[in-house]
Amino acid sequence: MVYIKEFKDVYPPSEDSLLLLSAVKYAYGEVLDMFAGSGIIGLSAASNSDKVTFADINPNAIKAIEYNARKNGIKNFECIESDLFSSLDKRRFDVIYANPPYLPEKKERGWAGQALSGGKEGSELTIKIIRSLKDHLNPEGKAFIIISSVYNTDKVYKEIKRLRLSFERLSSVNFFFEELILIKVYDKGRNSGK
């Protein structure tokens, strides 16, 4: 387990982060940690990867990741301030980890509100990621994404199928108000999905 210092205005490791952390064992090659927050996923994946790219729209998260990487002695990484894939150009990755905000629009302002709100219904950011996967995954690549029952997960599944991608539910965790689900998304036509 890596050392993580929590920073003000940066999403801390939470239940959703721990669920996504269970997929770090699949890391290899070029890895992207999107909505990286404190960096717990990418920093944990660094030892199995050639390079980890951290992407987060929050400049405070970038500072937190750089600090936490130094404290853990991790050097095979880069941090990019990016709104989804906007600053990643046409780069492709072997593994993408994404823990997007998934709550319906919140009234909170600033970075705290942005770290929680996935759009009007909550699924909009997740669907935007899925629509970009074919442009950013290598042929054998896989994406591991957290989704939530606070929105209509069928919308996410239908979008994956519409794009002719495949998915598997890997695991989930239940709370009294929601189910968090870890899915693996891949292009079955380009790889075996294993």
N, C-alpha and C positions, 0 to 999 in steps of 0.2 A: 504494500500500500504506500502511495506517495504522500508526502507532507503537503498539506494545503492550508495556507493562511487565508482567512476570509477577509475581504475588503469591503468597505462601505460602497454602496451603489453597484455591487456586483452580485449576481445570483449565486448563492452558496450551494454546495452539494446538498441535495435533498433526496427524497424517496425516488423521484424520477431519475436523478443522476445515478443512484445506486443500482437501479434496474438496468440502465444503459451500461453501467460498468461491468455487468455480467457478460457483455459481448466483446469486451476488450481482448479476450483470448483469441478472437478471430483477426486481430490486427496483423498486417504485414505490408511491406512495400511502402507506397505513398499513402498517407492517412490524412484525412481532413476531419477536424473536430469543429463542427459548425454550432453556433450559439454556445461557444465554449465556456462562458462564465469564468469560473475560477481556474478552469483547465484540468479538472480531475480526470476526465476521460482521456484526453490526448496525452497527458503526462503519464498516465498508467499504461497507455498503448505504446509509448516511445521505445521501450526496451524490445518490443517485437517488430518495430518498424524501421524502415530506412530513414524516413523523415515524417514529422507530423506538422501539418499546417493548422494553425488555430485561426478561426474566423469569428469575429464578433463585432457587432455594430457599436458596442459600448467601449469607448477608449479606456475607461476604468478597468474593464475586463482585460484588455491588452496589457495594461500595467501589472495587473494581478498575476496573469499567466507568466509574464517575463520574470517576475519576482519568484513565483513558485517553481518555475523551471530552474532558476539559478540555485534555489535552496535544495533542490533534488539532484543537482549536478547533471541536468539534462541539456544536451547541446544540439541534438538533431531535430531542431524545430524552427519554425518561423511564425510570427504573429502578423495577421493582416486585419486591419479595421475594414469590415465589409458588411454591407446590407445583403444578406443571403449570398449569392454567388457574384454580386456586382463587381467586386474588386479582384476576382479570381480569373478573369479573362476566359481563356479556353482550356484552362488546366484540368487535367483528369487525375483521378485517384483510384487506388485499389480498394480502399475502404473509406466510407463516409459515416461518421457518427453524428446524429442530430437529435438534440433535445429542444425542439422549438417551443416557444410559449404556446399554450393550448387553452387558456381560459378565454371565454367570451370577453369582448371589450370591457376593460376596466376603466374606472374614472381616475385612478391614480395617475399622477403625472411623473415625469422624469424617468430615470432608468428603471426604477422599481416597477412602474406601470408597463414599460416596454418589455421588461423581462417576464411579464405574466400574460400579456394580451396577445392571443393568436389571431385576432381579427374579430369581426362582428359576431361570428358564430363560434370562433375558437379554432377552426380547422384551416383557415385560409393560408397561414404561413406553411403549414405542413403540406398542403396541396401545391403551393409554389415550389417547395423543395422537390417534391416528386416529379413535377413537370420539368425540372432541370436535370434530373438524374442521368438521362441518356447522353447529355452533353458533358457530364463531368465524371462519369464512372468509366474506368477502363473496361475492356471487353469481359474480363472475368470478375469485375468489381461487384461489391455488395454495399448496400447502405443499411445501417441499423438506426431505426427511428422510434422515438417514443410518441405514442398517440394516447388519447384519453377519452373515456366514455362521457366526459362532460359535454362533448359535441357528438354529432352523428358520425360514428366511425365508418359507417357504410359509405359515406361520401368519399372518404379516403380510399377505401378498398375499391370502389367503382372507378375512381380516377386511376389507380394503379392498373386495373384491368383495361381501361380505355386506352392507356398508353402502351398496352401489350407488354407490360412488365409482370413479374410474378412476385408473390410475397408469401412469407410464412410468419405465423405468430410464434414467437420463440418462448415468451414467458409473460407473466403479468403479476400484478400485485393489487389487491383490493383494499379499499378504504370505505368508510361508511358513505361517502359521497361520490366516489368515482372508482373506476378501474383504470390503472395505468397499464399499457400494453407495449411490449417491445416487439417490433416487427423487423424482419429482414426483407429488403426489396432488392431484386436483381433482374437482369434481362435473361430469361430462360433461353431465348433464341441465340444468345451469345455465349452462355455458359451453363454449366450443369446445376448451378445454384448451391453447390456443396462448399 
